[in-house]
Amino acid sequence: MAEASKAKVSERKRISPVWIVPAVALLLGMWILIEAYRNQGPEVEISFPTASGIEPGKTKVKVLDVEVGLVERVTIGDDLKSVVVKAQLDKEAEPLLREGTQFWVVTARFGAQGISGFSTILSGGYIQLAPGMGDEGRRVFVGLPEPPVTPAGTPGLKVELVGDKAGSLSGGDPVLHKGYPVGRVESAKLDVATEEMRYSVFIEAEYEELVTGSTRFWNSSGFTFSATADGIQLEAGSLVTLLTGGVSFGQPIGVRAGEPVKDGVSFKLFPDYPSVNREP
């Protein structure tokens, strides 16, 4: 009789409890990486003329004084005439990256309009973001060399003034209605083809209804002399317009308000108020 086969008994290998802790740590680490990737905001690339006021790892990106990002790298541009700033933004800032979005560096500046960015003397400069109104998804931008007179997306009316000579107007000068500031001159440019001065003017939204088809604009800086049968009259603008210049607008005497106007309409810029009433 053949020998009865004997069953072989072998011990089942078990995972040592020592490996449980590293396995849990690995899974936790992978979960943290995945969540960090999912919550990571966009990286933007901004070109500036210089890196003045920008420092990697320190310079922040802000919107309405709220921090939404941080500058990570600053390199020389391919044209060797500019710098390229790469900043990592928070995910919440992604909808702000549109066509027309503006970036500029905020530092302490001294000019005819006064002192701006005074708080950065102690805290350091930062990059300001003003969201545009175009399509979303843009990641490459050209930064402004100076802060804009009117940030992108600001509600209001933009018109063009056409004058014969430059006078004393420049970007940032006030636009007045009955002596009250309701807007500002954004830019001044000489049209080479027509040899005329063209000014871009912004009127704040709550005052844009004051500008109609019969509105007239005139240079309100300096003094105006006029001689009539009643004698010599001297008119002067406010202290601000005397020092820096400015534009006023209103209706000629005896002329009613016209129809509302749209963005981009052009007006003649008269040299002074008496000229407005000579050509009503």
C-alpha positions as semicolon CSV with decimal commas, in nm:
position;residue;x (nm);y (nm);z (nm)
1;M;0,000;0,000;0,000
2;A;0,132;0,334;-0,108
3;E;0,222;0,570;0,157
4;A;-0,051;0,819;0,228
5;S;0,035;1,162;0,095
6;K;0,103;1,410;0,362
7;A;-0,048;1,759;0,341
8;K;0,201;2,036;0,339
9;V;0,120;2,319;0,571
10;S;0,275;2,659;0,494
11;E;0,236;2,981;0,682
12;R;0,057;3,265;0,491
13;K;0,267;3,576;0,455
14;R;0,112;3,883;0,614
15;I;0,189;4,249;0,558
16;S;0,389;4,376;0,843
17;P;0,217;4,653;1,040
18;V;0,540;4,847;1,000
19;W;0,442;4,931;0,637
20;I;0,099;5,071;0,721
21;V;0,226;5,410;0,834
22;P;0,445;5,473;0,522
23;A;0,158;5,361;0,295
24;V;-0,086;5,600;0,459
25;A;0,171;5,879;0,440
26;L;0,225;5,810;0,068
27;L;-0,147;5,818;-0,006
28;L;-0,188;6,136;0,196
29;G;0,101;6,299;0,012
30;M;-0,045;6,204;-0,326
31;W;-0,382;6,346;-0,224
32;I;-0,222;6,674;-0,114
33;L;-0,035;6,704;-0,446
34;I;-0,351;6,637;-0,646
35;E;-0,549;6,894;-0,447
36;A;-0,269;7,148;-0,479
37;Y;-0,263;7,096;-0,857
38;R;-0,640;7,129;-0,880
39;N;-0,644;7,448;-0,675
40;Q;-0,338;7,602;-0,840
41;G;-0,414;7,930;-1,010
42;P;-0,286;8,047;-1,348
43;E;0,063;8,171;-1,420
44;V;0,082;8,496;-1,614
45;E;0,361;8,656;-1,812
46;I;0,386;9,035;-1,808
47;S;0,636;9,248;-2,003
48;F;0,756;9,575;-1,849
49;P;1,009;9,833;-1,971
50;T;1,217;9,785;-1,653
51;A;1,216;9,576;-1,336
52;S;1,214;9,883;-1,112
53;G;1,005;9,812;-0,801
54;I;0,972;9,439;-0,880
55;E;1,144;9,170;-0,673
56;P;1,089;8,793;-0,717
57;G;0,934;8,626;-0,415
58;K;0,834;8,958;-0,258
59;T;0,640;9,171;-0,504
60;K;0,267;9,098;-0,480
61;V;-0,009;9,122;-0,738
62;K;-0,319;9,302;-0,610
63;V;-0,673;9,381;-0,716
64;L;-0,856;9,652;-0,521
65;D;-0,582;9,627;-0,258
66;V;-0,648;9,251;-0,218
67;E;-0,350;9,019;-0,274
68;V;-0,418;8,770;-0,555
69;G;-0,069;8,658;-0,656
70;L;0,308;8,676;-0,619
71;V;0,595;8,742;-0,860
72;E;0,808;8,428;-0,900
73;R;1,065;8,516;-1,168
74;V;1,200;8,817;-1,355
75;T;1,403;8,766;-1,673
76;I;1,535;8,975;-1,960
77;G;1,304;8,980;-2,263
78;D;1,406;8,837;-2,599
79;D;1,434;9,189;-2,739
80;L;1,690;9,277;-2,468
81;K;1,495;9,599;-2,412
82;S;1,235;9,483;-2,162
83;V;1,186;9,244;-1,871
84;V;0,945;8,952;-1,846
85;V;0,772;8,901;-1,511
86;K;0,617;8,564;-1,433
87;A;0,366;8,567;-1,150
88;Q;0,161;8,290;-0,994
89;L;-0,197;8,400;-0,928
90;D;-0,465;8,253;-0,706
91;K;-0,732;8,043;-0,873
92;E;-0,995;8,299;-0,778
93;A;-0,817;8,553;-1,002
94;E;-0,852;8,343;-1,317
95;P;-1,178;8,510;-1,437
96;L;-0,999;8,847;-1,421
97;L;-0,754;8,753;-1,697
98;R;-0,926;8,885;-2,007
99;E;-0,860;9,080;-2,322
100;G;-0,801;9,435;-2,207
101;T;-0,678;9,345;-1,858
102;Q;-0,409;9,589;-1,746
103;F;-0,106;9,551;-1,521
104;W;0,117;9,826;-1,386
105;V;0,368;9,874;-1,106
106;V;0,257;10,085;-0,810
107;T;0,536;10,278;-0,641
108;A;0,566;10,623;-0,488
109;R;0,539;10,882;-0,766
110;F;0,566;11,257;-0,755
111;G;0,401;11,465;-1,028
112;A;0,193;11,769;-1,109
113;Q;-0,118;11,587;-0,982
114;G;0,041;11,525;-0,642
115;I;0,190;11,222;-0,468
116;S;0,060;10,874;-0,547
117;G;0,154;10,534;-0,403
118;F;0,277;10,690;-0,080
119;S;0,206;10,371;0,120
120;T;0,461;10,177;-0,087
121;I;0,748;10,376;0,064
122;L;0,738;10,145;0,367
123;S;0,569;9,832;0,232
124;G;0,736;9,821;-0,109
125;G;0,586;9,834;-0,455
126;Y;0,334;9,592;-0,599
127;I;0,172;9,508;-0,933
128;Q;-0,183;9,631;-0,976
129;L;-0,429;9,430;-1,186
130;A;-0,732;9,594;-1,349
131;P;-0,960;9,338;-1,520
132;G;-1,060;9,401;-1,879
133;M;-1,395;9,347;-2,049
134;G;-1,292;9,106;-2,328
135;D;-1,278;8,729;-2,359
136;E;-1,130;8,520;-2,078
137;G;-0,824;8,298;-2,104
138;R;-0,540;8,536;-2,177
139;R;-0,209;8,466;-2,002
140;V;0,045;8,697;-2,172
141;F;0,023;9,072;-2,118
142;V;0,217;9,391;-2,184
143;G;0,236;9,596;-1,866
144;L;0,182;9,971;-1,868
145;P;0,492;10,186;-1,816
146;E;0,289;10,415;-1,586
147;P;-0,038;10,384;-1,394
148;P;-0,334;10,456;-1,625
149;V;-0,534;10,770;-1,569
150;T;-0,849;10,555;-1,588
151;P;-0,815;10,179;-1,519
152;A;-0,970;9,933;-1,764
153;G;-1,334;9,849;-1,705
154;T;-1,420;10,176;-1,529
155;P;-1,777;10,273;-1,623
156;G;-1,814;10,606;-1,795
157;L;-1,808;10,791;-2,127
158;K;-1,502;10,840;-2,347
159;V;-1,494;11,121;-2,602
160;E;-1,231;11,281;-2,821
161;L;-1,144;11,648;-2,828
162;V;-0,976;11,802;-3,130
163;G;-0,780;12,126;-3,091
164;D;-0,558;12,346;-3,303
165;K;-0,264;12,353;-3,061
166;A;-0,138;12,175;-2,752
167;G;-0,193;12,453;-2,502
168;S;-0,140;12,342;-2,142
169;L;-0,339;12,015;-2,141
170;S;-0,189;11,676;-2,060
171;G;-0,293;11,337;-1,926
172;G;-0,445;11,354;-1,579
173;D;-0,579;11,709;-1,607
174;P;-0,934;11,751;-1,469
175;V;-1,251;11,785;-1,676
176;L;-1,496;12,025;-1,512
177;H;-1,866;12,104;-1,538
178;K;-1,962;12,431;-1,371
179;G;-1,629;12,417;-1,190
180;Y;-1,685;12,068;-1,047
181;P;-1,453;11,780;-1,151
182;V;-1,650;11,512;-1,340
183;G;-1,374;11,344;-1,539
184;R;-1,019;11,370;-1,662
185;V;-0,798;11,398;-1,967
186;E;-0,650;11,054;-2,037
187;S;-0,399;11,133;-2,310
188;A;-0,283;11,397;-2,555
189;K;-0,148;11,319;-2,900
190;L;-0,047;11,516;-3,207
191;D;-0,209;11,388;-3,527
192;V;0,076;11,418;-3,778
193;A;-0,155;11,390;-4,081
194;T;-0,385;11,678;-3,981
195;E;-0,144;11,863;-3,747
196;E;-0,420;11,872;-3,485
197;M;-0,407;11,786;-3,119
198;R;-0,633;11,496;-3,018
199;Y;-0,724;11,446;-2,654
200;S;-0,887;11,137;-2,507
201;V;-1,129;11,245;-2,234
202;F;-1,311;11,030;-1,978
203;I;-1,636;11,137;-1,811
204;E;-1,742;10,945;-1,499
205;A;-2,057;10,735;-1,537
206;E;-2,277;10,943;-1,305
207;Y;-2,208;11,257;-1,512
208;E;-2,205;11,122;-1,868
209;E;-2,565;11,237;-1,930
210;L;-2,438;11,595;-1,907
211;V;-2,258;11,548;-2,240
212;T;-2,494;11,582;-2,537
213;G;-2,470;11,664;-2,904
214;S;-2,481;12,039;-2,831
215;T;-2,218;12,032;-2,557
216;R;-1,908;12,246;-2,607
217;F;-1,563;12,188;-2,452
218;W;-1,308;12,463;-2,389
219;N;-0,967;12,503;-2,233
220;S;-1,020;12,637;-1,883
221;S;-0,656;12,680;-1,783
222;G;-0,506;13,024;-1,745
223;F;-0,682;13,360;-1,762
224;T;-0,940;13,487;-2,011
225;F;-0,981;13,855;-2,100
226;S;-1,287;13,992;-2,280
227;A;-1,379;14,350;-2,362
228;T;-1,747;14,444;-2,393
229;A;-1,960;14,755;-2,372
230;D;-1,982;14,690;-2,001
231;G;-1,606;14,697;-1,961
232;I;-1,322;14,447;-1,938
233;Q;-1,395;14,109;-1,786
234;L;-1,133;13,875;-1,644
235;E;-1,210;13,508;-1,588
236;A;-0,983;13,251;-1,428
237;G;-1,019;12,881;-1,365
238;S;-0,970;12,705;-1,035
239;L;-0,634;12,689;-0,864
240;V;-0,584;12,336;-0,997
241;T;-0,646;12,436;-1,359
242;L;-0,425;12,741;-1,320
243;L;-0,137;12,522;-1,203
244;T;-0,184;12,211;-1,417
245;G;-0,446;12,286;-1,682
246;G;-0,794;12,153;-1,741
247;V;-1,101;12,132;-1,963
248;S;-1,453;12,259;-1,899
249;F;-1,775;12,182;-2,082
250;G;-2,131;12,309;-2,094
251;Q;-2,396;12,455;-2,322
252;P;-2,353;12,779;-2,519
253;I;-2,577;13,063;-2,401
254;G;-2,931;13,013;-2,527
255;V;-2,869;12,662;-2,664
256;R;-3,066;12,365;-2,529
257;A;-2,916;12,027;-2,448
258;G;-2,900;11,794;-2,745
259;E;-2,930;11,418;-2,783
260;P;-2,714;11,175;-2,580
261;V;-2,382;11,076;-2,737
262;K;-2,196;10,746;-2,760
263;D;-1,838;10,646;-2,681
264;G;-1,578;10,779;-2,922
265;V;-1,764;11,085;-3,049
266;S;-1,543;11,385;-3,132
267;F;-1,585;11,743;-3,017
268;K;-1,400;12,059;-3,108
269;L;-1,189;12,199;-2,825
270;F;-1,236;12,575;-2,805
271;P;-0,950;12,788;-2,672
272;D;-1,171;12,961;-2,411
273;Y;-1,531;13,014;-2,303
274;P;-1,594;13,337;-2,504
275;S;-1,507;13,141;-2,820
276;V;-1,787;12,895;-2,740
277;N;-2,050;13,170;-2,748
278;R;-1,909;13,322;-3,066
279;E;-1,984;12,992;-3,243
280;P;-2,300;12,866;-3,070
